[in-house]
Amino acid sequence: MSSVKSSVQETVLEEFKSYSSVVKSGLQEQSAVMSANIVSVVKKVVEEEDRSRNVMVFGLPEEDNEKLSEKVGEIMTAIGEKPKMDMCRLGKARDDRPRPVKVTLSSSLVVTQIISKSRRLSGHERFRSVFLSPDRSYEQRTEHRTLVEDLKRKKAAEPNKRHFIRNGTVTSREKT
């Protein structure tokens, strides 16, 4: 009886060890996958937080030996803001159009204020061709480009309505 009991205990112990090793290896694989996912999510959040503090300036004429801080400062003055900022041009210089300027500000709240006041630039003769937009990722730029194309189609199809982009969709209202 004792030998049967010890044999059963040994079998149970071996089965438990086998089950334990399977669970451990599965957990290690899941842990590696989850760790990679967590790293990816953290990178996206950090990148999004960095982007949220940036404003992109398009259409600002480019010159040799330009004083970019003065030019961007004049734009900010034109819209009624005087934020602390760093700026640089992005990409390679081209003859056909000026490179965009990335302006980094102290917080995303300042970015929101500047973007909301950016319409004021159209009233200044010197800055009519200058446009401000939030810094967007590649995916966000692609999505926004599609929305703008839809907006243009709706404007052409229904010129008697006012069309605009709000909350990721093209919205239409009667003109007042």
TACORQUI-V274441 format. One record per residue. N is the residue number from 0. SS is DSSP state (H for helix, E for strand, - for the rest). PSI is psi as a letter, one per 40 degrees, with the letter a starting at -180 (NA if undefined). D_CENTER is the distance of its C-alpha to the mean C-alpha in Angstrom with 2 decimals. Layout:
BEGIN
[[N/SS/PSI/D_CENTER] [N/SS/PSI/D_CENTER]]
END
This chain:
BEGIN
[[0/-/d/71.70] [1/H/d/70.16] [2/H/d/69.14] [3/H/d/67.51] [4/H/d/65.65] [5/H/d/64.40] [6/H/d/63.52] [7/H/d/61.45] [8/H/d/59.76] [9/H/d/58.98] [10/H/d/57.59] [11/H/d/55.44] [12/H/d/54.23] [13/H/d/53.37] [14/H/d/51.55] [15/H/d/49.62] [16/H/d/48.68] [17/H/d/47.62] [18/H/d/45.51] [19/H/d/44.06] [20/H/d/43.07] [21/H/d/41.39] [22/H/d/39.36] [23/H/d/38.45] [24/H/d/37.29] [25/H/d/35.23] [26/H/d/33.63] [27/H/d/32.91] [28/H/d/31.19] [29/H/d/29.17] [30/H/d/28.40] [31/H/d/27.09] [32/H/d/24.84] [33/H/d/23.60] [34/H/d/23.07] [35/H/d/20.95] [36/H/d/18.86] [37/H/d/18.53] [38/H/d/17.52] [39/H/d/14.78] [40/H/d/13.45] [41/H/d/13.84] [42/H/d/12.00] [43/H/d/8.85] [44/H/d/9.40] [45/H/d/10.24] [46/H/d/7.36] [47/H/d/5.05] [48/H/d/8.19] [49/H/d/8.56] [50/H/d/5.64] [51/H/e/7.01] [52/-/e/10.21] [53/E/i/9.72] [54/E/h/11.15] [55/E/h/11.82] [56/E/h/15.51] [57/E/i/16.92] [58/-/e/20.68] [59/-/h/22.00] [60/-/i/25.21] [61/-/h/25.53] [62/-/i/28.85] [63/-/i/30.58] [64/-/f/30.76] [65/-/i/28.46] [66/-/g/27.74] [67/H/d/24.04] [68/H/d/24.10] [69/H/d/26.84] [70/H/d/25.16] [71/H/d/21.90] [72/H/d/24.21] [73/H/d/26.14] [74/H/d/23.12] [75/H/d/22.28] [76/H/d/25.99] [77/H/d/26.12] [78/-/e/23.65] [79/-/f/25.40] [80/-/i/23.16] [81/-/g/24.08] [82/-/i/21.28] [83/-/h/21.48] [84/E/i/19.06] [85/E/i/18.62] [86/E/i/17.83] [87/E/i/18.18] [88/E/i/18.32] [89/-/i/16.33] [90/-/a/18.19] [91/-/i/21.89] [92/-/h/24.06] [93/-/i/25.28] [94/-/d/28.19] [95/-/d/26.93] [96/-/i/23.91] [97/-/i/22.39] [98/-/i/19.38] [99/-/i/16.27] [100/E/h/16.14] [101/E/h/13.34] [102/E/h/14.51] [103/E/h/13.76] [104/E/i/15.20] [105/-/d/16.74] [106/-/i/14.66] [107/H/d/12.01] [108/H/d/15.19] [109/H/d/16.25] [110/H/d/13.07] [111/H/d/13.79] [112/H/d/17.40] [113/H/d/16.92] [114/H/d/14.84] [115/H/d/17.53] [116/H/e/20.27] [117/H/e/19.07] [118/H/d/21.53] [119/H/d/24.28] [120/H/d/23.75] [121/H/e/25.39] [122/H/e/28.53] [123/-/h/28.88] [124/H/d/30.66] [125/H/d/29.19] [126/H/f/25.52] [127/-/d/25.85] [128/-/e/23.89] [129/-/h/21.05] [130/E/i/17.80] [131/E/i/14.94] [132/E/i/11.43] [133/E/i/8.20] [134/-/h/6.17] [135/-/i/3.96] [136/-/i/4.09] [137/H/d/7.73] [138/H/d/7.98] [139/H/d/6.20] [140/H/d/8.42] [141/H/d/11.22] [142/H/d/11.21] [143/H/d/11.25] [144/H/d/13.92] [145/H/d/15.93] [146/H/d/15.92] [147/H/d/17.15] [148/H/d/19.80] [149/H/d/20.93] [150/H/d/21.17] [151/H/d/23.34] [152/H/d/25.52] [153/H/d/26.12] [154/H/d/27.01] [155/H/d/29.49] [156/H/d/30.94] [157/-/g/31.31] [158/-/e/31.79] [159/-/e/33.58] [160/E/i/30.48] [161/E/h/27.48] [162/E/i/24.19] [163/E/i/20.66] [164/E/h/17.22] [165/E/h/16.70] [166/-/f/14.75] [167/-/e/13.65] [168/E/i/17.26] [169/E/h/19.70] [170/E/i/22.32] [171/E/i/25.80] [172/E/i/28.40] [173/E/i/31.85] [174/-/i/32.22] [175/-/NA/34.17]]
END
